[in-house]
Amino acid sequence: MSVIAIVLLATAIVVVIALLAAAGAATLAHFDGATWATVVTRAAITFAAVLALAAALTTAFAETLTDITR
């Protein structure tokens, strides 16, 4: 499997997980009785937070693996 295929697959998995987390946050906000604007805002914040966490973990792993392979 090529490196590009692995990167695309990992990216797709991260986006799907972020979408699932956003849907969960939106559902919980809706059950809490929030307005639709608040529901969408909470979903967007959760989506962005999951992507930011994935980016931070990728950076940390890249730094660690780069140091190990030297």
Backbone as CSV, one residue per row, in Angstrom:
resi,resn,N_x,N_y,N_z,CA_x,CA_y,CA_z,C_x,C_y,C_z
1,MET,0.852,-1.172,0.000,0.000,0.000,0.000,0.899,1.236,0.000
2,SER,0.579,2.187,-0.839,1.435,3.367,-0.935,1.201,4.315,0.240
3,VAL,2.146,5.194,0.422,2.071,6.153,1.522,0.894,7.099,1.325
4,ILE,0.635,7.487,0.098,-0.474,8.408,-0.175,-1.809,7.764,0.190
5,ALA,-1.957,6.487,-0.118,-3.198,5.791,0.226,-3.382,5.702,1.735
6,ILE,-2.313,5.472,2.468,-2.401,5.398,3.929,-2.770,6.755,4.512
7,VAL,-2.174,7.809,3.998,-2.481,9.160,4.485,-3.934,9.520,4.189
8,LEU,-4.413,9.197,2.999,-5.807,9.495,2.659,-6.774,8.681,3.517
9,LEU,-6.458,7.432,3.768,-7.305,6.604,4.615,-7.334,7.125,6.048
10,ALA,-6.195,7.493,6.570,-6.139,8.036,7.933,-6.904,9.348,8.029
11,THR,-6.787,10.187,7.010,-7.515,11.454,6.995,-9.019,11.223,6.956
12,ALA,-9.440,10.275,6.153,-10.865,9.965,6.073,-11.393,9.438,7.404
13,ILE,-10.624,8.605,8.070,-11.044,8.068,9.364,-11.153,9.182,10.406
14,VAL,-10.205,10.095,10.416,-10.243,11.213,11.368,-11.462,12.092,11.108
15,VAL,-11.760,12.360,9.861,-12.921,13.197,9.538,-14.215,12.500,9.948
16,VAL,-14.306,11.203,9.731,-15.508,10.467,10.131,-15.672,10.492,11.649
17,ILE,-14.590,10.305,12.379,-14.658,10.357,13.838,-15.058,11.755,14.304
18,ALA,-14.529,12.797,13.650,-14.902,14.168,14.004,-16.381,14.422,13.726
19,LEU,-16.878,13.897,12.617,-18.302,14.053,12.305,-19.183,13.323,13.315
20,LEU,-18.770,12.137,13.724,-19.531,11.404,14.728,-19.539,12.135,16.073
21,ALA,-18.407,12.688,16.461,-18.351,13.447,17.709,-19.227,14.694,17.624
22,ALA,-19.211,15.361,16.470,-20.055,16.551,16.287,-21.531,16.184,16.318
23,ALA,-21.884,15.064,15.716,-23.280,14.624,15.752,-23.713,14.291,17.176
24,GLY,-22.833,13.674,17.926,-23.131,13.386,19.325,-23.320,14.637,20.151
25,ALA,-22.445,15.619,19.937,-22.575,16.883,20.669,-23.862,17.606,20.283
26,ALA,-24.207,17.565,19.008,-25.441,18.210,18.560,-26.664,17.515,19.151
27,THR,-26.630,16.197,19.207,-27.748,15.446,19.784,-27.919,15.771,21.264
28,LEU,-26.813,15.796,21.989,-26.895,16.123,23.413,-27.398,17.542,23.635
29,ALA,-26.947,18.472,22.801,-27.414,19.850,22.930,-28.904,19.949,22.610
30,HIS,-29.347,19.205,21.617,-30.769,19.218,21.247,-31.619,18.621,22.362
31,PHE,-31.151,17.526,22.957,-31.866,16.916,24.079,-31.919,17.854,25.280
32,ASP,-30.922,18.723,25.390,-30.862,19.678,26.490,-31.822,20.845,26.281
33,GLY,-32.415,20.930,25.096,-33.377,21.988,24.817,-32.765,23.252,24.229
34,ALA,-31.570,23.140,23.685,-30.906,24.299,23.104,-31.562,24.691,21.778
35,THR,-31.371,25.935,21.387,-31.889,26.391,20.097,-31.048,25.781,18.983
36,TRP,-31.566,25.847,17.763,-30.844,25.251,16.635,-29.511,25.945,16.400
37,ALA,-29.459,27.252,16.646,-28.188,27.959,16.477,-27.143,27.447,17.468
38,THR,-27.577,27.207,18.690,-26.661,26.684,19.701,-26.255,25.253,19.375
39,VAL,-27.184,24.463,18.878,-26.883,23.075,18.500,-25.815,23.046,17.424
40,VAL,-25.984,23.859,16.400,-25.008,23.890,15.297,-23.661,24.418,15.784
41,THR,-23.693,25.408,16.660,-22.451,25.971,17.187,-21.680,24.933,17.994
42,ARG,-22.376,24.198,18.849,-21.711,23.169,19.653,-21.160,22.049,18.767
43,ALA,-21.887,21.700,17.738,-21.398,20.675,16.814,-20.147,21.163,16.087
44,ALA,-20.156,22.410,15.646,-18.996,22.959,14.934,-17.772,23.053,15.841
45,ILE,-17.989,23.455,17.072,-16.881,23.552,18.023,-16.294,22.171,18.290
46,THR,-17.155,21.179,18.456,-16.677,19.819,18.695,-15.916,19.281,17.494
47,PHE,-16.437,19.527,16.289,-15.762,19.091,15.071,-14.367,19.705,14.973
48,ALA,-14.270,21.004,15.217,-12.975,21.685,15.150,-12.024,21.199,16.232
49,ALA,-12.555,20.922,17.416,-11.705,20.452,18.513,-11.122,19.072,18.210
50,VAL,-11.919,18.184,17.627,-11.419,16.854,17.294,-10.340,16.950,16.210
51,LEU,-10.557,17.798,15.220,-9.532,17.959,14.178,-8.259,18.577,14.749
52,ALA,-8.392,19.529,15.665,-7.212,20.135,16.293,-6.461,19.115,17.142
53,LEU,-7.194,18.280,17.852,-6.553,17.229,18.644,-5.814,16.243,17.747
54,ALA,-6.421,15.869,16.635,-5.764,14.956,15.696,-4.496,15.581,15.123
55,ALA,-4.541,16.864,14.828,-3.353,17.543,14.304,-2.243,17.605,15.353
56,ALA,-2.613,17.875,16.600,-1.611,17.931,17.668,-0.986,16.564,17.909
57,LEU,-1.804,15.522,17.906,-1.265,14.175,18.090,-0.373,13.758,16.930
58,THR,-0.756,14.124,15.722,0.066,13.811,14.555,1.423,14.497,14.651
59,THR,1.431,15.739,15.073,2.686,16.467,15.229,3.564,15.833,16.296
60,ALA,2.951,15.465,17.417,3.724,14.847,18.503,4.288,13.500,18.071
61,PHE,3.469,12.688,17.397,3.956,11.397,16.935,5.044,11.552,15.884
62,ALA,4.904,12.529,15.015,5.912,12.738,13.978,7.254,13.133,14.604
63,GLU,7.204,14.011,15.603,8.430,14.416,16.285,9.067,13.231,17.008
64,THR,8.246,12.440,17.664,8.776,11.286,18.409,9.367,10.255,17.465
65,LEU,8.659,9.939,16.404,9.163,8.928,15.475,10.385,9.409,14.722
66,THR,10.464,10.703,14.455,11.641,11.245,13.787,12.870,11.121,14.685
67,ASP,12.676,11.375,15.993,13.795,11.258,16.926,14.226,9.803,17.119
68,ILE,13.286,8.883,17.067,13.613,7.474,17.280,14.408,6.916,16.096
69,THR,14.032,7.319,14.897,14.663,6.744,13.703,16.055,7.304,13.434
70,ARG,16.455,8.322,14.126,17.790,8.897,13.898,18.843,8.155,14.633
